[in-house]
Amino acid sequence: MPTKALQLASQITHPVTAAVFAAVLALLALVALARGKKKPPQIAWILAVVIFLLGLGQGATLGLGIFYTMARAADPVVSASLSAFAQGVGYLIASAGPLLIGLLHATSGGWDLPISVLLVMAMLQLAAGWLAGRAKTIHADGKVPRGQVSATEPA
């Protein structure tokens, strides 16, 4: 399965497309959950499909985030530095997420506020994916030398 996913990812001509698609998928699923809580679905499979789409969108953004740390680095040293920073900070923030959403649910007495926070986070993911998907290479000094084309930009 990972090999097939890598083959599909290599066929995407604009990496921004994958990031935007994943974030929009998560946003649409969260909107469906927000609307569905007011009118619970009569059929359980509708909720299952929405949850599946949410997991697909959020899972894709995680995979793309890890991919972009390698794809945007000029060399293995920069890749290791980016990966250490992104994963260290990312997992620290992510580990607090369930606790904070649970606290918001408990203090607000409903799902309106927690789902609103998740919608804002999905919009931030969309913005971050848009920026990460650009055809730029990050060097040790954080710059792309003038006149040099990055590895992901067409020559």
VEXDREN-2710 file (C-alpha; in Angstrom, 1 decimal):
% VEXDREN-2710
k/r/px/py/pz
1/MET/0.0/0.0/0.0
2/PRO/2.7/2.6/0.8
3/THR/4.3/1.9/-2.6
4/LYS/1.0/2.6/-4.4
5/ALA/0.6/5.8/-2.4
6/LEU/4.1/6.9/-3.4
7/GLN/3.3/6.1/-7.0
8/LEU/0.1/8.2/-6.8
9/ALA/1.9/11.0/-5.0
10/SER/4.7/11.1/-7.7
11/GLN/2.1/11.6/-10.4
12/ILE/0.7/14.8/-8.9
13/THR/2.1/17.7/-10.9
14/HIS/1.3/20.3/-8.4
15/PRO/1.9/19.2/-4.7
16/VAL/-0.4/22.0/-3.5
17/THR/-3.3/20.1/-5.0
18/ALA/-2.8/17.1/-2.6
19/ALA/-2.6/19.4/0.4
20/VAL/-5.6/21.5/-0.5
21/PHE/-7.6/18.4/-1.4
22/ALA/-6.9/16.7/2.0
23/ALA/-7.6/19.9/4.0
24/VAL/-10.8/20.6/2.1
25/LEU/-11.9/17.0/2.6
26/ALA/-11.4/17.4/6.4
27/LEU/-13.2/20.7/6.4
28/LEU/-16.2/19.3/4.5
29/ALA/-16.4/16.3/6.9
30/LEU/-16.3/18.7/9.9
31/VAL/-19.1/20.8/8.4
32/ALA/-21.1/17.7/7.9
33/LEU/-20.6/16.7/11.5
34/ALA/-21.6/20.1/12.7
35/ARG/-24.8/20.1/10.7
36/GLY/-25.5/16.4/11.5
37/LYS/-25.4/16.9/15.2
38/LYS/-28.5/19.2/14.9
39/LYS/-30.3/16.5/12.9
40/PRO/-28.9/13.1/13.7
41/PRO/-28.7/10.9/10.6
42/GLN/-31.5/8.4/10.3
43/ILE/-29.1/6.0/8.7
44/ALA/-25.9/5.1/10.6
45/TRP/-23.9/4.6/7.4
46/ILE/-24.1/8.3/6.6
47/LEU/-22.3/9.1/9.8
48/ALA/-19.8/6.3/9.1
49/VAL/-19.0/7.8/5.7
50/VAL/-18.5/11.3/7.1
51/ILE/-16.2/9.9/9.8
52/PHE/-14.3/8.0/7.1
53/LEU/-13.8/11.1/5.0
54/LEU/-12.7/13.1/8.1
55/GLY/-10.1/10.4/8.9
56/LEU/-9.0/10.3/5.2
57/GLY/-8.5/14.0/5.1
58/GLN/-6.7/14.2/8.4
59/GLY/-4.6/11.2/7.7
60/ALA/-3.5/12.5/4.4
61/THR/-2.5/15.8/5.9
62/LEU/-0.3/13.9/8.4
63/GLY/1.4/11.9/5.6
64/LEU/1.8/15.0/3.4
65/GLY/3.4/16.9/6.3
66/ILE/6.0/14.2/6.8
67/PHE/6.5/14.0/3.0
68/TYR/7.1/17.7/2.7
69/THR/9.8/17.7/5.3
70/MET/11.8/15.4/3.0
71/ALA/10.8/16.8/-0.3
72/ARG/11.6/20.4/0.5
73/ALA/15.0/19.8/2.1
74/ALA/18.2/20.5/0.0
75/ASP/20.1/17.7/1.7
76/PRO/19.8/14.9/4.3
77/VAL/21.1/17.2/7.1
78/VAL/18.4/19.8/6.5
79/SER/15.8/17.0/6.1
80/ALA/16.8/15.6/9.5
81/SER/16.6/19.1/11.1
82/LEU/13.2/19.9/9.6
83/SER/11.9/16.5/10.5
84/ALA/13.1/16.8/14.1
85/PHE/11.5/20.2/14.5
86/ALA/8.3/19.5/12.7
87/GLN/7.7/16.2/14.5
88/GLY/8.8/17.4/17.9
89/VAL/6.5/20.5/17.8
90/GLY/3.8/18.8/15.9
91/TYR/3.4/15.8/18.2
92/LEU/3.5/18.1/21.2
93/ILE/0.7/20.2/19.9
94/ALA/-1.2/17.1/18.7
95/SER/-1.0/15.4/22.0
96/ALA/-2.8/18.3/23.7
97/GLY/-5.6/18.2/21.1
98/PRO/-7.9/15.5/22.5
99/LEU/-7.6/16.9/26.0
100/LEU/-8.4/20.4/24.9
101/ILE/-11.3/19.3/22.8
102/GLY/-12.6/17.3/25.7
103/LEU/-12.3/20.2/28.0
104/LEU/-14.1/22.5/25.6
105/HIS/-16.9/20.0/25.3
106/ALA/-17.2/19.6/29.0
107/THR/-17.1/23.4/29.8
108/SER/-19.4/24.4/26.9
109/GLY/-21.8/21.6/27.4
110/GLY/-22.0/20.7/23.7
111/TRP/-20.2/20.2/20.5
112/ASP/-20.6/23.7/18.9
113/LEU/-17.4/25.1/20.3
114/PRO/-15.2/22.0/19.9
115/ILE/-16.2/21.6/16.3
116/SER/-15.7/25.3/15.6
117/VAL/-12.1/25.0/17.0
118/LEU/-11.6/21.9/14.8
119/LEU/-12.8/23.9/11.8
120/VAL/-10.4/26.7/12.5
121/MET/-7.6/24.1/12.9
122/ALA/-8.5/22.6/9.5
123/MET/-8.4/26.0/7.9
124/LEU/-4.9/26.5/9.4
125/GLN/-4.0/23.1/7.9
126/LEU/-5.2/24.3/4.5
127/ALA/-3.0/27.4/4.8
128/ALA/0.0/25.4/5.9
129/GLY/-0.5/22.9/3.1
130/TRP/-0.8/25.6/0.6
131/LEU/2.6/27.1/1.7
132/ALA/4.3/23.7/2.1
133/GLY/3.2/22.6/-1.4
134/ARG/5.0/25.4/-3.2
135/ALA/7.9/24.4/-5.3
136/LYS/10.7/25.6/-2.9
137/THR/13.7/23.9/-1.5
138/ILE/14.9/24.8/2.0
139/HIS/18.7/25.0/2.5
140/ALA/20.6/25.0/5.8
141/ASP/20.6/28.8/5.9
142/GLY/16.8/28.8/5.0
143/LYS/17.3/30.5/1.6
144/VAL/17.1/29.4/-2.0
145/PRO/20.2/30.8/-3.8
146/ARG/19.4/33.4/-6.5
147/GLY/19.2/31.9/-9.9
148/GLN/19.1/28.3/-8.6
149/VAL/16.1/26.2/-9.4
150/SER/14.9/24.0/-6.5
151/ALA/14.8/20.2/-7.0
152/THR/11.0/20.3/-7.3
153/GLU/10.7/23.1/-9.7
154/PRO/10.8/22.4/-13.4
155/ALA/14.0/23.6/-15.1
END
